[in-house]
């Protein structure tokens, strides 16, 4: 390691071995980013423009899409700039902000999927109490929980990260990541590790709770044809989204901490980027195609515009 006590900027070395394909990578990344923007904004406007969709399930879905836009802003613009730049550096403050934005977005995803699972549990297993249980105040509290808990957790993690004295400035990834910065520290990272493990355990505990609730949902839904239809219509997209986010985050966590440097750089980049590429595109597509009300509203919104301009 370099003998550095004050680091003003970091070098992101993840692109060093793939720069010969940078224009092709830029094209596909830009296409992916615009697809994310288009799909998520479409779902948001579809829900916002139809009062019939102002129900808890659709409000939580809207929150999921807003969070996808928030999280991708922390990665895509900087990554596309790096693809066209000969120098891949990021300021210390920019690195801390990127860590905060990307990982609050991921944790907010898990929190939102948790409250969506609770909403489906009440709707299917206790339908008579649904409207008294999922009140407007309860929905607001759930959304605040989805945002404030990740902001608090990542605020503590970034604060602990910023107190470390660093002996290096090269991060072997495409973006700033908590463990990659912590590995550059000269001082002890014990507190960072403990807090990080607690946060990881709590949020993967969210996923375990959701899967347990789905066992109860499946037991309830299989008793009737209507229940099976409701499960396929509203719960299956949520389950696919949960599996998608959980697997993507597991990839990132285990690769960051235990990944081998002997793996090809292109494979390491793919493993690091999977949770930034797949969930923001897949979630609105899954819900937009599977949920009948949203699908009809999207068709109505675009075809009405086409008809009025014709």
N, C-alpha and C positions, 0 to 999 in steps of 0.2 A: 504494500500500500504506500501511497504518497504520504509524506509527512506534512499534513495540512490540518490546521486547527480551526480555521474559519473558512467555510466553503460558501462562495457567493453564487456559484452556478454548478449544475451537474451536466455531465456528458451522457447522452443516451446512446449506447453503442449497439442497440438491438438491430438497427438497420445497416450496419457496416458491411455485412456480407450479402446484402440483397439489393444494393444500390443500382446494379446493372439493369434491374427490372423496375426501377422506381416509377417510370411513366405509366407502365401497365398497372402497377400497384395503385398509383394515384387515381387512375381512371376507375378501377373497381371500388376503391375506397370512397371516392366521390359519389359513385352510383349507389353504393350501399348507404351512405349518409343521407342522400336525397330520398332514397326509398324509406328510410327510417322516419325522416321528417314528414313525408307524404302520408304514410300509413298511420302514424300516430296522430297527426293533425286532423286527418280525415275522421278518425274515430272520435276524437275530442269534439269536433264541430258537429258530428252526427248526434252525439249525446246532448250537447249544449243546445242545439237547435230544435230538439223535439221534447216537449214537456212530458210526453209519455215515457221517456227514458230517464226522467229525473227520479229514479228509484235507487235504493242503496247499492244494489249489485252494479248498476251502470255507473253510478258516481264513483265507486271504488275502481272500476275499470278505467274511467276517465283519469283518475289519480295515477293509475299505473302508467298510462300513456304520457301524462305530464312529466312523471318521473323519468321516463325513457328519454324525453327531450332534454331534460336537465342533465342527466348522466352523460349523454353522448356529446354535449357541448364541452364537457371536461376533457374529451379525448380527441374527437375527430378533427376539429380545426387545427390543433397543434400537430397532429400526426400528418395531415395533408401538407402542412407547411414544411415539416421535416422531410417529406418525400421529395420536395422540390429544392431543398436547401442542402448545400454541401456540409453545413455544420449542424449537428444535432445536439443543441444545448438547451437547457431550461434554467431559469433563475431559481435560487433557493426558495423564494416566496412563491413563485409559480409552481414549483414542485409540490410544496405543501398544499397549495390550493387544489392542484390536480388530484392529489391523494384524497383530499377531503371530498371533492365533488364526485369522483368516480365511486368511492366506497360508501358514501352516504346514499348514493343512488342504488347501489346493490342491496344495501341493508333495507332501504325503503321498499324495494321490490319484495323482499321477503316479508316485511311487515304488512304490506298491502295484500299480498297473497294470503297471509294469516287472517286478516279481518274479512277477506272475501270468503274464506273457508268457514269462518264463524257465521257469516251471513247466510251461506247456503245450508249450513247445519240447522239454523233456526227455521229457515224457509221450508225445509223438507221434513225435518224431524219434529218441529213444533209449529206447524203452519197457523194454528189458531192464535198463537201468541206473537206471530211475526210482526205485525204492525205496532203492537204495544211495546215490543222489545226493540225493534230497529227504528227508533224515533229519529227525527232530524237532529236532535241534540246528541244522540248516541253516534250517529254517522259523523258529525263534526268531531266528536271526541276521538273516534277511530282514525280519522284522517290526520288529526293533530298527533296522535300516537305514531302513525306511519312516518311522519317527518321529524318530530322532535326527538324521539328515541335515537334514530341514526345520527342526527346532528349532535346530540350529546355524546354518544359513544365515540364518533370519529373526532369530535372536538377534543376529547380527552386523549385519544391516541395521537393526534397531530401535535398536541401540546407536549406530550411525553417525548415524541420524536424530535421536536425542535430543541429540547434541552440537551440532546446528545452532542458530544464533541466528535466530529468526523475526521477520519484519517484518509479519506479518499473521496473522489468526486465522479467516479465512473459507474453508471448504473447499466447493467447488461440487459436492459429491456427497452421496449418501445415507448414506455411511459413511466412516470414515477409511481412507485409502489412501496407500501410501508416496510415490508421485510427487506426489500432491496436497499433501502436507505439505512435501515437499522444495521445491516451487515457491514456498512462502512464505518461504524462507530468504533472509536478507541475506548470509550467508557463502557461501563456495564449496561447491558440491555435487559436485565432480569425483570425489572418492573414493566418494561414494554412487552416482554414475552408473556408475563402473567396476565396483564390487562388484555392483550390481544387474544389469548386463549379463552378468557372469560367471554369476550364479545363473540368470538367464533362459536363457543359452546351455546351461548344464549340464542344466537340466530339460527344455528342448526337445530336447536331445540324447537324453534318455531316450525321448522319443516317436519320434525317428528310429530308434533302436536297436530299438524294438518293431516298427515297420513293416518294418524289414529282417528281423527274425526271422519275421515273418508271410509274407514272400516265400518263405522256406525252408519254413515250415509248409504253405503252399498247394501248393508243389511236391511235398512229401511226401504230403499228404492226397489229392491228385487221382489218385494211382496205384491206389487201392482204394476200393470202396464203403464199407467200414467206416471208412476214413480220412476220407472226405468227410462221413460221418455224425458222426464225432467232432468234426470241425472245426465243423460247423454247430451242434452241441450245446453245445460248451464254448468254442470260440474266437470264434465270431461275436458273442456277447454282449460278450465282452471287447473286441473290435475296435470295436464300436459305442460302448461306454463310453469307450474311448480317444479316438475321434474327437470325441465329445461334450465331454469335458474339455478336449482340446487346442484345439478351436475356441472354446470358451467363454473359456479363459484368453487366447488370442490376441486376442479381442475386448477383454478388459479391459486387457491390456498396451498394445496399439496405440491404443486409445481414450484411455487415461490419458495417454500420452505425446504422441500426435499428433492427438487428436480436436479437432474444430473447435467453438468456443464458439457458432458461428452455428446449430448444429443445435438443433431444438426440445428443450426440457427433458425432455419425456416420452420422446423417442427416446434422449437421452443417459442417462436413468435406466434404460431397458430394456437398453442395451448394457452399462451398469455392473453390472446385476443378473443378467444371463443365467447367469453361472457359479455364482451363489449359489442360483438357483432350479432350473435344469434338471438338472444332474448328481445332486444328492442325491435327487431323485425318480425320475429315469430309471434310474439304476444298479440299485437293488433291484427295480424293476419288470421290467427286462430280464432280470436273472438269475433272478428268482422265476418268471417265465413261461417262460423258455427251458430252464432246467436241470430235468430231470425229477425228480431226487431232492428238490430243494428244493420244487418245486411239490407233490409228493406229501406231503412233511412238513408244508407249510403247510395243505393240505386236511385232513390227518390231525389236526393240532393243533387247528384250529378246529371241525371236525365232531365230534371226540371230545368237546370241551368242550360243544358244543351237545347232543350225545347224553346226556352225563352229567347235564346240568341239566334235560333234558326229563322 
